[in-house]
Structure formats: structure tokens, C-alpha cells
Amino acid sequence: MGAIAVDEQGLRVALPQGTRLETGWLVGGIAAALGAVVLGLWLGPVSIAPGRVFLELLDRLPAVNVDSGLSVSDRAIVWDVRAPRVILGLLVGGLLAGSGAAYQGVFRNPLADPYLLGIAAGAGLGATLAIVSGVGDGIGVIDPVPLAAFVGALVAVAAAGMLGTQRGRAGSASTLILAGVAVASFLTAVQTYVQQRNAESLRQVYSWLLGRLSTSGWGEVALLAPYALGCVVVLTMSVGALDVLAVGDDEAASLGLRPRRIRLVVLGAASLGAAAAVAVSGLIGFVGLIVPHVVRRLTGVSHRRVIPLSFLLGGAFLVLTDIVARTVQSPAELPIGVITAFIGAPFFLLILRRESVA
Amino acid sequence: MFSARKLVPVILAIALLGTACGDDDDDAPQAAPPAPTSVVPQRIVSLSPSATEMLFAIGAGDQVLAVDAFSYFPPEAPVTELSGFEPNVEAIIGYEPDLVVLSDDIGDVVSGLEAAGITTLLLNASVTIPDTYAQIEQLGVATGHGPEATELVGQMRTKIDALIASIPERATPLTYYHELDDLLYSVTSTTFIGELYALAGLTNVADAADPDGAAGGYPQLSAEYLIDADPDLIFLADTVCCDQSAASLAERPGFDQLSAVKAGNVIELNDDVASRWGPRIVDFLETVVAATNAVTAADAGTG
């Protein structure tokens, strides 16, 4: 915990051979994620004995047949409602935090988050259009809302990317950010217009914008899993390059790396992951911005630690906040976005102050 | 778009606004709103779907000039682009109405209209059934259809009483869940619609989710709570907004275990009928009572 690198020290730590992801941190991150999953399966508005939850899950394993003693409806709660919700929380939280860490690394900007280049606005517009047009909602294999949100998010990022770079020349990071801000503002304006023109769908649109894991079944998990896997693999493979890039483009180029290509690959993978997460869960704020900072405060600035631990702790954080979202006013739900900021902000300030004192 | 004829009242309105601001003290008697009964309005604009239904039900339909975009019942209502959610004072004045009926005073629209010398009638969303009766009678008085309004209220009372009388006694009351959308937003018994269900002798599973009314009577339920509560009846008021049906409900994770799903006691409502406080509350109650009476002892026992 004492090995926090700041400023000048950060440069040294960021060199490729500087730090590794020590087993201790990795084990700690995995333990946090697993712990959150266990709690998430155990706690909910309906109280079910943890032992029986465990037996029920064991029973679902192939070739294992045990009697959990749960009623049919309790079984449905554990397996069809809670389990997919917990796994989805793990994936969404992990993707948002992991992409946030990547965005912050690429832009060398502590305020960067996965929504920086218009993903939120694009997804919001896509979802709003799908909701107000009401195409095939509720029936059919493919739910149009996440699909439209996903497409909207990718269109927004692509637009920001193209507008922020000129004729193949690498636009500066700030040009890209400003292009993202402009694209986001434009899409939000369109989204607000469409929303106001269809006031009867206001509650649905609003609920989507607030974000939720609440209606999730295994379908959403299956939808998200391939993108999650791709994002995790690409970003984990890029940690070394990101560390070099943190020193500066010229230094990276002198080491034989191609900064533009690295940025493109990392931003592409991070955006794809974040867009997929947003598509299934709506706009959950704060996780992508704060979790990477918490990780950095705890472990140092090397992406070798920040990226993998952001995935793990982001997932754990969202699963834990979701427990709060569904139990604090049980049996009513609270929007998870409210909880992420309400719990996350004080927690982050606590870490910030503690480290400053130390 | 704007014909000269439509522009005249706008200019007049601006002129009137000027006088209203200029010499408040001198013209105090004239500034008082005209009594609604003195002249029978012939150019009514309704920005409230519930009020539109009431107006047509009491025979004042011929006096209705324009209604908002969501007032599409009854079918003969003159639907326009006007919005009750984002009322545009100029657009309303453009119809030269002599009475504007609204359910919400959004953006101070009432004072804007009154400044233009237009009589307004604000009929907020009913909280109780007597509110609905009172609003129908208010509209009757305001439109010169007092007797018809009184008659309509009498008929509604009689029908509702007969419906309630038709409900058999049950040892344990049936439970229900009323769905506003597929994110499991629901209503508690403190809402207008919840009161109607209570009349039918039903117990609301959502009441526990908003005991102190902090969610305004419209809490969002946890899916697992709903599965555990296992209501005897499920009413879907999201068949239009969200294309939900008994079939799509059964496909949701874990919902195939619900007694109401297994016994076929999922009722698909028309969203509008289930959210307006007009004369069609009788139709709504009829649907609810029919569904309630159809639940057999065997169905109810499975919960």
C-alpha cells in the first residue's frame, strides 16, 4: 500500500520493466469479486438461507444432483433472477471500470471515463428511438433496445473519432475529447427532442437512462459475455504498451511502438466493451470514472495493475452497490446509478484523504 | 402555418398582457375572471385526456373544438398536435377558445391563458373516486350540461355498486400486482387506480414497497420480491406502451413459476383505461371484477 507512485516517480514506475501485477494483488482482486458474488447471491429482498443457495447452485452443475430443499419459487429467485443479475453486475461494472482505466490511460486525463467520446449520448439516443418506436418490444429473440443502444454508442464513438482526427493525421488528445463533447451534446439534443415528442414513453426512457440491472435474465449475460471477453483480452494485452505511452508519444515511438495504432486499438476495445455494457444496463455513472482512481491509489499507476484490478474491483463494486439498490428499500428497487454515486463518492473521498495524509 | 385569423388573438393577447401589467389598480373589477356559468362555452379546448372523455360522456362533445394529442378517446374527439405535457400558450390561444380544460398547470399555462382573457378549468388527477364525480359535475356546470353530468355520475355510482355487490366473499382476500411497465413499476393502494382494486376486495402486493408514500404510490418492485409474493392476479397496464402480454410476462426469468401465470390469471389491460380517471373507470372496474370472480378456489390456493 505504501508503494504509491506520484508525479516524477510515476515516470519511473511506468517503465515497462517497472512493476508487475504481483500475485497478491491479483488474488486480492479475485477474492473481492468472488466475495461480492457470494454476497450478491445470498442477500436480497427475499431471505433465503445461504447454505441452500449454495446447494441450489451446486445442483445446477452438470453431473451434480443435490437437493437444496428450496421451494420452486425460491429456486427461480436464486437461479433465474439473482444469479444472472449478479453476473451481469460483475460484467458491467468490470467493463465500465476497465474501459475507464483505459480511457484515462490513453488520454492521460484523470477526468476521462468510458462516456467521454459520446457513448452515453449515442446509446441514449439509440435506446430512446427504439423505445418510442416500440418495435417488437418484449417478444422475439433480440430485444431491439439494447441493440439500438449498442449501435448508437458505436456510431457516436466512431463519429467522435473521425471528427477528432484529420485526414489521417493524429489529432491531439484534446481535439478528440472536444469532438467527443460536441458529438455527445448534439446526440443528447436529438435524444431530448425525440423524448419530448413522445411524452408517453417518458418513464421508460427515463428508467433506461438511469440504468438498471433489475430486469436481467441470462439472455443479457449471454449478449454481453463475448464483448466482455474481447475487451478484457485486448486491454490486458495492451497494458505494457499503455505504460510506455504514459511516458509520452515520442518516448514510445523511440522504443519502436506506434502510439496512434495503440490508441486506436485500446480505445476501440474499451469503447466496444463499454458500449455493450451500456446497451444491457443503461447509463450507470461513476463506476468508470472512480474505480480506476481507487485502484491507482491502492496499487500505483502501472496499467499492469490498474487495468486487471479495475476489471475485478469494478465488477465487485457494482455487484455490491446492486445489493444495496435492491435491499435498502426492499421490496422496492432504487436506481443503481443513484447508489453508485451515493456510496462511491464518499468512499473515494475517504481514500483520497487517507492517501494525502500518508 | 399561421393564418392572419389565428394571429389576431395572439396580437390581442400581447396587447392584453400589456394592459394587465400596466394598469392593475384601475381595472381591478374587470380583471376578475368571468363566471363560468354566465355564458355557455362553445369553443372548448381540452388538454386532459380524462377531461375529454368526461366532456363527451356528458354530451358536451359538440362544444369541443380541439383536444391534445393523447385525447384520442372517444374516436370522434378532435385530436390536434396540442400538448398537455408541454402546453404552448400561443398555440392554445390560436384556437380562440372560450374554455380551456387542463389537468396540470405546467409552465404557468393557466396564468398565461387567463392573461389572454381565456377561462380555464384545472382538473388535477383524481385521488379518489368522488374526485372524478366532482370533476364530471364541475364540467357539467361549466359547459351547460349540469343535468347530464349528474345523471352520468348517478349511473356510474349504480354500476360500481352493482359490480362490488357481485363479488363473492372469500376466506382470504386475493392478492394482485398492477404493472405499469416491464421494469416492474407498480401502484400502491394509495393511488387512484389502487383504490379501484381495493373496491374489488383485492390486496396489493406493492403496498409493502412504498409504505410511507415516499415513492408517491408508484414504487419499482424487485423481481424476486414479486416471485416470492406470488400474487393471485396480475394486471398488465403496459400492453400498449411496452407491448407486454401474458405470453411475454411468462417468458421473463423466473416468472413461469408465478401462480397467476400458471393459472392464466394474467389480465391484459388497455394502458389508457387503466390510467385515466374519466367515465371509463366503470369499464376498468368491470374488467377487474370479472377477473377476480373468475379466480377459482384452486387457483388461489396455489399461492
Chai-1 contact restraints between the chains, C-beta under 6 A:
chainA,res_idxA,chainB,res_idxB,connection_type,confidence,min_distance_angstrom,max_distance_angstrom,comment,restraint_id
A,G44,B,E224,contact,1.0,0.0,6.0,A-B,restraint_1
A,P45,B,S222,contact,1.0,0.0,6.0,A-B,restraint_2
A,P45,B,E224,contact,1.0,0.0,6.0,A-B,restraint_3
A,P45,B,Y225,contact,1.0,0.0,6.0,A-B,restraint_4
A,V46,B,E224,contact,1.0,0.0,6.0,A-B,restraint_5
A,V46,B,D228,contact,1.0,0.0,6.0,A-B,restraint_6
A,V72,B,Q257,contact,1.0,0.0,6.0,A-B,restraint_7
A,S73,B,I227,contact,1.0,0.0,6.0,A-B,restraint_8
A,S73,B,Q257,contact,1.0,0.0,6.0,A-B,restraint_9
A,A76,B,I227,contact,1.0,0.0,6.0,A-B,restraint_10
A,A76,B,G254,contact,1.0,0.0,6.0,A-B,restraint_11
A,A76,B,Q257,contact,1.0,0.0,6.0,A-B,restraint_12
A,I77,B,E224,contact,1.0,0.0,6.0,A-B,restraint_13
A,I77,B,I227,contact,1.0,0.0,6.0,A-B,restraint_14
A,D80,B,P253,contact,1.0,0.0,6.0,A-B,restraint_15
A,D80,B,G254,contact,1.0,0.0,6.0,A-B,restraint_16
A,V81,B,A223,contact,1.0,0.0,6.0,A-B,restraint_17
A,V81,B,E224,contact,1.0,0.0,6.0,A-B,restraint_18
A,V81,B,P253,contact,1.0,0.0,6.0,A-B,restraint_19
A,V81,B,G254,contact,1.0,0.0,6.0,A-B,restraint_20
A,D137,B,C242,contact,1.0,0.0,6.0,A-B,restraint_21
A,D137,B,D243,contact,1.0,0.0,6.0,A-B,restraint_22
A,G138,B,D243,contact,1.0,0.0,6.0,A-B,restraint_23
A,G138,B,Q244,contact,1.0,0.0,6.0,A-B,restraint_24
A,G138,B,S248,contact,1.0,0.0,6.0,A-B,restraint_25
A,I139,B,S248,contact,1.0,0.0,6.0,A-B,restraint_26
A,A199,B,F85,contact,1.0,0.0,6.0,A-B,restraint_27
A,Q204,B,D181,contact,1.0,0.0,6.0,A-B,restraint_28
A,S207,B,L183,contact,1.0,0.0,6.0,A-B,restraint_29
A,T215,B,L183,contact,1.0,0.0,6.0,A-B,restraint_30
A,G217,B,P253,contact,1.0,0.0,6.0,A-B,restraint_31
A,R326,B,S222,contact,1.0,0.0,6.0,A-B,restraint_32
A,P331,B,A208,contact,1.0,0.0,6.0,A-B,restraint_33
A,P331,B,A209,contact,1.0,0.0,6.0,A-B,restraint_34
A,P331,B,L221,contact,1.0,0.0,6.0,A-B,restraint_35
A,P331,B,S222,contact,1.0,0.0,6.0,A-B,restraint_36
A,P331,B,Y225,contact,1.0,0.0,6.0,A-B,restraint_37
A,A332,B,A209,contact,1.0,0.0,6.0,A-B,restraint_38
A,A332,B,P219,contact,1.0,0.0,6.0,A-B,restraint_39
A,A332,B,Q220,contact,1.0,0.0,6.0,A-B,restraint_40
A,E333,B,Q220,contact,1.0,0.0,6.0,A-B,restraint_41
A,E333,B,S222,contact,1.0,0.0,6.0,A-B,restraint_42
